[in-house]
């Protein structure tokens, strides 16, 4: 059976889902499972459930300003609230009534969704799409204060996987990857986010 074009693949438990972000070392220092005071709540923040898409985005932690990679475990209730409240980041004919309606929805939405090509272990694009979830306003505050269960610095893990890749040891790299599975979103939850 072919993989759906739009699919959230993630590490999750019965009550949480893991998302990834990359920051400068100063911002990425969590305090007792919370973001530090220098973390800016007045900006949009993008979370990604795909480990390999995060590695593509941050270059395995080598890009400036993205040297520290975090795995943030958040509540599934919060994640699903954000998806329910989200607006697609771009206008799509047939999904939105018209551009003006989409722009109004986007402006009001506390979250937005982009679907970008998922990545393989070599960070090459795959055919199916991976979710990026942008949080702003109310959603950022909920993310930081209510949804976050734990924050783990996984920079060393990312560097270890990357080292195996550079050495051509794909089996060792693959064994270290976080196990991600299709996320069991409730029926209809994402109907407004893709065709």
C-alpha positions in Angstrom: 0.0 0.0 0.0 1.4 3.4 -0.9 2.2 5.9 1.8 -0.2 8.9 2.0 1.2 12.1 0.5 0.6 14.0 3.8 1.4 12.0 6.9 2.5 12.9 10.4 5.2 10.4 11.5 6.4 10.8 15.0 7.5 9.2 18.3 4.5 9.2 20.6 3.0 7.5 23.6 -0.6 7.3 24.7 -0.4 10.8 26.1 2.6 12.6 24.4 4.2 13.2 21.1 7.9 14.2 20.5 8.7 17.2 18.4 12.1 18.7 17.5 13.6 22.2 17.5 17.2 23.5 17.1 18.6 26.6 18.8 21.7 28.4 19.8 23.2 26.9 22.9 22.1 29.8 25.1 18.4 29.5 24.1 18.5 25.7 24.2 19.4 25.3 27.9 16.2 24.1 29.5 15.5 24.9 33.1 13.7 22.1 34.9 12.0 20.9 31.8 11.0 24.4 30.6 12.5 26.9 28.1 14.8 29.5 29.7 13.7 33.2 30.1 15.7 34.2 26.9 13.4 32.0 24.8 11.1 34.4 23.0 7.4 33.9 23.3 6.5 36.8 21.0 7.8 35.1 17.9 6.5 32.2 15.9 8.2 28.9 16.8 8.2 25.9 14.4 8.0 22.4 15.8 8.7 19.3 13.7 7.7 15.7 14.6 10.2 14.3 12.0 13.7 13.7 13.4 15.2 13.5 9.9 13.5 16.6 8.7 14.9 18.4 11.7 18.4 17.1 10.8 17.9 18.4 7.2 16.9 21.8 8.6 19.7 22.2 11.0 22.4 20.3 9.1 22.9 17.8 11.9 23.4 20.7 14.3 26.1 22.4 12.2 24.2 25.4 11.0 24.8 28.7 12.8 22.1 29.4 15.4 20.9 25.7 15.3 23.8 24.0 17.0 21.7 22.5 19.8 19.0 20.1 19.0 16.1 19.5 21.4 13.5 16.7 21.6 10.5 18.2 23.2 7.8 15.8 24.5 4.5 17.6 24.5 0.9 16.4 25.3 -1.0 14.9 22.5 -4.0 17.0 23.6 -1.9 20.2 23.0 -0.6 18.9 19.7 -4.0 18.1 18.4 -5.4 21.4 19.7 -2.8 23.2 17.6 -3.6 21.1 14.5 -7.3 21.7 15.0 -6.7 25.5 15.3 -4.1 25.6 12.5 -4.4 27.1 9.1 -2.4 25.9 6.1 0.6 28.3 5.5 -0.2 28.7 1.8 -3.4 29.1 -0.2 -4.7 26.0 -1.9 -7.4 26.1 -4.4 -10.2 23.7 -3.6 -9.3 23.6 0.1 -10.0 27.3 0.8 -13.0 29.1 -0.6 -10.8 31.9 -1.9 -7.6 33.8 -1.2 -9.2 36.5 0.9 -10.9 33.9 3.2 -7.6 32.0 3.6 -5.7 35.2 4.5 -8.3 36.0 7.2 -8.0 32.5 8.6 -4.2 32.6 8.5 -4.1 36.0 10.4 -6.4 34.7 13.2 -4.9 31.2 13.5 -2.7 30.5 16.5 -0.9 27.8 14.4 0.0 27.2 10.8 1.0 24.1 8.9 3.6 23.5 6.2 4.0 20.2 4.4 7.6 19.7 3.3 9.2 16.7 1.6 10.2 14.1 4.2 13.9 13.2 4.3 15.7 9.9 4.1 18.8 9.1 6.1 21.0 10.9 3.5 18.6 13.9 3.9 17.4 13.5 0.3 13.7 14.4 -0.3 11.2 11.6 -0.3 7.8 11.5 -2.1 5.6 12.0 1.0 5.3 15.2 3.0 6.3 15.9 6.6 4.5 18.3 9.0 6.0 21.5 10.3 3.7 23.2 12.8 4.2 26.9 13.4 3.0 28.3 16.7 2.2 31.9 17.5 0.4 33.9 20.2 -1.8 31.8 22.4 -0.3 28.5 21.0 3.3 29.6 21.9 2.3 30.2 25.5 0.4 27.0 25.7 3.3 25.1 24.2 5.8 26.5 26.7 3.6 26.6 29.8 1.0 23.8 29.5 2.0 21.2 26.8 5.7 20.7 27.4 6.3 17.6 29.4 10.1 17.3 29.0 13.0 18.8 27.0 16.0 16.7 26.2 19.2 17.8 24.5 19.8 15.3 21.7 22.7 17.1 20.0 25.2 14.3 20.9 22.8 11.7 19.4 22.5 13.7 16.2 26.3 14.1 15.9 26.7 10.3 16.5 24.3 9.4 13.8 25.9 11.9 11.5 29.4 10.5 12.2 28.2 7.0 11.2 26.8 8.5 8.0 30.1 10.1 7.2 31.8 6.8 7.8 29.4 5.0 5.6 28.1 2.9 8.4 24.4 3.2 7.5 23.3 0.2 9.7 24.7 1.8 12.9 23.2 5.2 11.9 19.8 3.6 11.2 19.8 1.7 14.6 20.2 5.0 16.5 17.3 6.8 14.7 14.2 7.6 16.9 11.4 5.2 16.0 8.6 7.1 14.3 5.3 5.7 13.3 2.2 7.2 11.5 0.5 9.4 14.1 -3.0 8.2 14.9 -4.8 11.5 14.5 -8.6 11.5 15.2 -10.8 11.3 12.1 -11.2 14.7 10.4 -8.6 16.4 12.5 -6.5 17.4 9.5 -9.0 17.6 6.8 -8.6 21.4 6.7 -4.8 21.1 6.3 -4.5 19.2 3.0 -6.5 17.9 0.0 
